[in-house]
Amino acid sequence: MNISVSPLAHGMGAATAPKNLLIGGKLVPSLSGRTFETRNPATGELLATVYEGDAEDINLAVAAARRAFEGPWSRFTPFQRQECLLKFADLVEKNFEELARLDTLDMGAPITFARSRKQRAIGMLRFYAGLCTTIRGETLPNSIAGDVFAYTLKEPVGVVGAITPWNAPLTSTLWKIGPVLASGCTMVLKPAEDAPLTALWLGEMAMEAGVPEGVLNVVPGYGHTAGAALSSHMDVDKVAFTGSDTTGRKIIKASKSNFKRVTLELGGKSADIVFADANMDKAVAGAGMAVFINSGQICSAGTRLLVERTVYDEFVERVSRFASGLRVGNGMDPDTQIGPLVSKKQLERVASYIEIGLGEGASATIGGKQMTDGDLSKGYFMAPTVLKGVNNDMRIAQEEIFGPVVSAIPFDTPEEAARLANQSMFGLGGGVWTESLRKANFMAKSIRTGTVWVNCYGLMDPTVPFGGYKASGYGRESGVQHVEEYLQTKSVVIQNA
């Protein structure tokens, strides 16, 4: 299959044909013929119509994935899988500028932010390529009587159902594809309906890289139809999901149908903790962008800003000034720092939480309203918002908002900061700002969360595992642990005659 021209080069809008599903190596319409729209959240402009997959299309895609798993893909050696991943990485690198622009158009992230993820996107694929040839079992000493030899094999789980979010289409899709190709599994991918275009193009790129037909299938659609069918499908061996804790619970329930393996990267309400001895200039910018980057649409965003009481008022005022200086606008403008929220629905959700917070007694030191001046009136723009006078029991401090809204909460001691940080159903990320190594180590050990960043926030590397505690899910992505999530361990015991 020759790689298609990018969706941007094809042109987009009302006059273009609907984007097809990718099933069994073929670009096909949905069986129902139904379509849905994807629009630029900065302008409301129609980007494309996309064929809407449902349960029948999922059935076809799972069958194609099963055939590939038991057929040609099963005969690929680790070195051949590695070659595919490296060629795939080269194609992503070659087309990265178009991929970044597509992410910006489809979900609104500033183009500078989308471009900044180049090293991460390509680095992930090359990291997983390196792991292809490291998958191995062990020989085992044993105490069984007689001449016995025991060893283990590592084998791919099988057909994987992957469901990805809209807030980072490129990297979240590659985060699912990488371990599938490295492990020898096959995949049916259901991208978020709010931003499906990048995933469709990546599926075609993977085939151009030499991945056999049916190994990667892409079926855009809605969660309650395509997603539900994938999660409960009796011939899917594992589900890998990134999204809300509410949907995560539904996936766990659906997985009981055939005892699927499940990994879940869910929501967060991460605490970003600032001590009085922190480098204030670095902490202000770091804590601000910990929540405002990508318009707050990051699961590990530092949305609870815990500040030592002696510097609370000063720090909140400085973060508010920092927020007021951020340039909000169309993501395609290279000067834009904060883009729109992904949809009108998400804008309404964020606005409703701000109202809830004000009703609970918090006050907005900056922002708090939709931005409607000039061209901003065409899109879904929420001003970066700092809420002061928040206590940790308020809904705005406990529930995930997924927007550019930070709740500032004072504390007096490291022990109180750790207690407040842990008083959450979530445990995905967290930050600590201090010049004291003792405080940094104390907080890192005390916070029940999957990642703790010290004097930085949100730094990610393919070698470093990422995942959550509590309602933020289970399993890890990135690191050698990620590929392990896609493998079974088989024991072999041989008694010599």
N, C-alpha and C positions, 0 to 999 in steps of 0.2 A: 504493500500500500504506500503510495507516495504521500508525503505529508501535505496537508492542505495549506493553502494560503491562510494567513491569520484571519480571524474574524474581522479585524480592523481593515485589512486590505480588501476583504470581500465587500466591505461596506455594511452598514447596519441601519436599521430603521424600518419604518412601516412597509417599504417597498420590497424588502428582501425576503427570501423564502425562509420558513421556519428552520431553526437549527435542529438537526437530527440527533437521535440517540446513537450511541456506539454499542452495538451488541454483536458478539461473535466476529469482530473484525469488519463489520459492515455499518455504514451510516444509514440508519433507517428511521422512518417516522414511527410515532407511537401507534399501537394497534387501534386505539380509540380515535386517533386523529385529532385529539384535543391539544391545544397549545396554551401557553401562558406568556406573559410579557415580562421582560426585564428592562428597567429604566434607569437612566442616569440620575442618582439621587441629588446631584447638584443643580440639575436643570429641569428634571421631570421628563426629559426627552426620551422617546422610545429607542432603545438600543437594538433589541431583537425580540422576535417571538421564538419560543422554544417548544418543541414537542413535549407534552406532559406524559411521562411514564407513570404507569400504575401497576397493580399486582400482576397483570398478564405480561407486561413487559419485563417485570422483575423475574417472572418464571423463565422467560426466554433467556435472559441474561445469566441467571444462575445455571441453567442447563449448559449454556456456552462455556461458562467458567469451569463447570465440572468436566466437560469434554476436554478442555485444554489441560486441566490439572492431571487427568488420567492419561492424556495423550501426549502431544509433542512437548509440552512444557516439562513433563516428568523426566524426559530424556536429556534435558539441558544439564550440562555439568556446572559445578560452581563457577568455573572459569567463564563459561558461556553466559551465565546469568550476570556475572561481573561485567563482561563486555557490553551486554545490553544496557546496564545501568550507566556505564561510562559514556556510551554513545548517546543515551537519553540526556545525561548531564550536559554533553556538548551541544545538543539541540536546544536545551533550555537556555544555555549561555548565549548561543547564537541569536535566539529570538527573545532575549530577556527584555529588551526595551519595549517591544510590542506587548509582552506579557504584563509588564508593569503598567503600561497604559491601559490595558484591558481591565486589570484589577481596579485602577482608579476610576475608569468610566462605569464599571459595573457596581462597585460598592462605595466609592467616594473617597478612598484614602488619598491623601496628597501624593502627587507623583514623586516628590522627593522622598517620602516615606517608602513608597513602593520600590523605588530604585535602591534604597538603602538596604533592602533585603536580598540583594543579588548574591552576596557571599553566602548568606545563610541558605538560600534555595539551592544553589549549585553545590555548596559544601555538604548539604545533607545527602544528596544523591551520591556524591563521591565517597562519603563516609560509609553509606550502606553498601556501595560497591566493594569497598575494602573488607566488609564483614562477610561477603559471600564465601570467601575461601577460608574463613576461620571457624565455620560451623562444624562441630565435631562432637563425637561421643567420648566415652572413657573406657578403659579397661579397668576391671574392678577386682581387687582381692576379695576372696570369700572363704567361708568356713564350711561349705557344703562338702560332705564326705565324698571321696572318690576323685577322679581326675576331671575337674570341672573348670571350664573357662567361661567367664562372664564379662559382658561388655554392654555398652549402651549405644544407641543410635539416636541422632536428632533428625526428625522428619517434619516436613511442613504440615501444619494443621489441616489445610485443605482450602475450601472456598471461603473467602472472607467477604462479609458485607461491611462496607465502609460508608459512614455518613458524616459529611463534613459541614462546617459552618460557613457563614458568609463573610465573616469579619477579616479573613486573610485567605482569599481563594487560592492563591498560588502556593504559599508555604504549607497551608493545612492539607492541600491535596498531595503535595510531594511527601509530606510527613506520613501519609497513609500508603502511597505507592512504594516508597523506598523499601520498607521492611517486607512488603509482599514479594517484590521482585528478588530481594536478597534471600529470602527464606525458601522460595519455590512455591509459595501459595499462589492462588489466583484471586481475582477481586471483581465484585460488583460494587461500583461507587455510585452513591446517591448524593450529589452535591446539593447545597442549599438552593432553593428556588430563587432567592434574592440575588444570587451571583453565580450562575452556572456556567458562564461562557469559558472561563479559564480551564475548568476541569475537562470540558469537552475537547478543547484543543490539546491539552496535555495527553489525553487518551490517544489521540492520533499521533502525537509525537513519539509516544512509547512504541507504537507499532512501527514507525519509521526507524526506530532504533533497533528493530529486530525482535521485539517481543511478539510471540505468536498470537494469532487470532484467538480471541476469547479469554486471554489471560487478564486483560483489563477491559471491563465493560462499564460504560458510563450511562446512567439512567436518571436524568433530571426529573424531578417531580415533587410532590408535596409529602410532608412527613406522615400525615394520617393515611396516605394511600401507599405510595412507593416505599417510604421509610418503614411503615408498619409491616408491609409485606416482606421486606428484606429481613427485618428483625425477627420475624416469626417463621421464616422459611425453613422447612424441614431438611433441606439440602445445603444449608449454609452452616459452616462449622465454627465460625467465629464472627463476632461483630466488633468493629472498632468505631467508636463514636466520639465526636467532639461536639459539645453543645450544652444545653441547659440541664440542670439537675432534674427538672420536671420530666423532660424527655428521657433522660437517663434512667429514671425509675421505670418508665414504660418499656424501655429496651430490656432491662433486667427481667421484667415480668414476661416479655415475649420470648426471651432466650430460653425459658424453661421448656419450650416445646420440644427441643431435642438436646437440652443441656449444652448449649453453645458456650464456647469460650467467649468472654467479654472483656474488653478494656474500655474504660470510660474516662475522658478528660472533660470535666464538667465546669460548673461555674465557680466563682470566687467572690470574696469580699475581703481582699487582702489588706493587712495592716502595714502601713509604712510609718516607721517609728523614728522620730527625730529627737535626739538628746540635745541638751543645752550646749554640750561641748563639740557638737558637729561643726564641720566647715559649712557655715551658713550659706555662702554663695553657691556652693556645689549642691547643698541640700535643697535649696529653694528651687533651682532649675530641675534637679533630679526628681524631687517629690511632685513638682508640677507636671512634668511630662510622664511620670509614672501613671498618671490618671488621664491626662488630656490627649496624649498621643493616640492617633487613630480614633479621635473623638470619644475616647473612653471605651471603645468597643474591643476590649481585650480582656479575656477571662481572668488573667492574673493582675489586672490593673490595681494599683495601690489606692483604692477608693476610701479607705479609712485612714486618715492622717492623724496619727497619735503624736502629740507634741508635748514635750516636758513643760510643765506649767510656767516656769520662770521665763520662758521665751515664747509662750503660746501666742500672745497678742501680737508680738513683733513678727513672728514667723507667719502667722495667718495673713497679716497685712502684706508681707512681702510676697507670699504666694499669690495673693489676690492681685497685686500689681503685675506680677509675672503673667498671670492669666490675661489681664487686660491688654497686655502688649502682644499677645499671640495674634497672628494674622489668620482670620477665618475666611474661607472662600472656596471657589471651585478647585478641586484637586488637581486639575490640569494646569493651573497657574503655578509655576515653579516657586513663587514667593509664598504660596499658601502653606501654613503650618498645621491648620486644623480644617478638615473637610466636613461634609455633611454627615448626618446619621444616614443609615442605609435606606430607610423607608419612612413614609408618613406614620406607619404603625409604631415604629421605634421612636420617632420623635414624640408621639403622643404618650408613649410609655414613660419616657424620660421626663417630660413635662409634668405628668401626673405624680411622679415621685418627688419632684421639687415642691409641688403643692402640698404633698403629704408632709414633707420635712418642715415647711413653713408652718403648717398647721400643728405640728408637734412642738413648735417653739424655737426652731432654728431660724437663723437669719442669713440671707445671702449677702456676702460682702462684695461679690462681683457676679455678674451673669444672672442666671435664673430665668431667662426668657428666650423664646425663639428669636432668631435674628432675621429681620425681614427687610432690611435696607437694600435698595437697589436690586442687583441681580440675586442677592440672597433670598429674595422673596419667592424665587422659582424653585428653591430646593428645601431640604430638611435640615436647617442649620440651628443648632442649639449653642448659645454662648457658653464658653467655659465657666463653670459655676463653682464657687467655694461657699460651703455652708458652715457657719460658725455657731457655737452654742449647742453643739450636738452631744448627746450622751449615747453610750454604747447600746442602750436598750431601744432606741428609736428604730423605726422600720428602715429609715434611710441608712442606718448603720448596720443593719442586719440582712437586708435583701439586696440582691444584685440588680443594679439599675442599668448597667451597660450603656453608659453615656458619659459625657464630660462633666461629672459631678463628684466632688470630693467632700467628705464630711470630716471636719476637724474636731478632734476630741483631746482634751488635756489629760495629762497623767503626772504623778509626782515621783514615782520610784520605778526602777527597772522591773521589780516584781509586779507592780500594778500594770505596767505596760504589757508584760507578758500575759497577765491574767486577762486584760482587755482584748489583746490580740487573739487569745484562745476562746473567748466568749463569742463564738461564731459557729454556725453549722458547716462553714466552709474551711478549707485548709489548702489553698493552691499555691499562693505566693506570699511574699512578705519582704519588707525592707527594714534596714537598720542604718541610721546615720549617726556616727559617733567617732571620735578620735581615740576612744579607749578600747584597747584590745580585749580587756576583761569584760566590758559591757557587750562588745560584739559577740564574743564566745558565749556569754551567758544567754543572750537573746537567741542566738542561733540554736542553742540546745533546748531552749524553753518553748519556742514557738512551734506548735503542732501544724506544720505546713510542709508541702513538698519541696519548695525552694525558698531559701532565704538569701537575699542580696544585701551585701554590706557595702555602704558608701557608693552604691550604684543601684540601678533598678532595671529589671527586664532583660538583662544581657542573656543571650541564648547561644549555645554552641552544640553542634551535633553530637559531641562526645559526652555531654552532660545530661543525665536523665531528667525528665520533666514529668510531673504528675501530681496528684493530689492526695490529701488525707480527707477523711470524713466525707461529707457530701460533695467534695470536689472530685470524687471518683477513685478509681484504682487501676493499677497497671502503670507502666512508664513508657514514655516516648522519648526518642533519642537515647544515646548511649548503647552499649552492647546489650543492655537489658531489653531494648525495644525489639530486636529481632527474636530474642528468646520468647517474647509474647506470642510469636507466630509459629512456634515449634512444639512438637510433642517429643517426649522422651520415651524411647522403647528399650526395654531390657531384653537381652539375649543371653540365655544360659545354655551352654553346650557341655554335655557329659561325654567324654571320649569313650568309645567302645572298648 
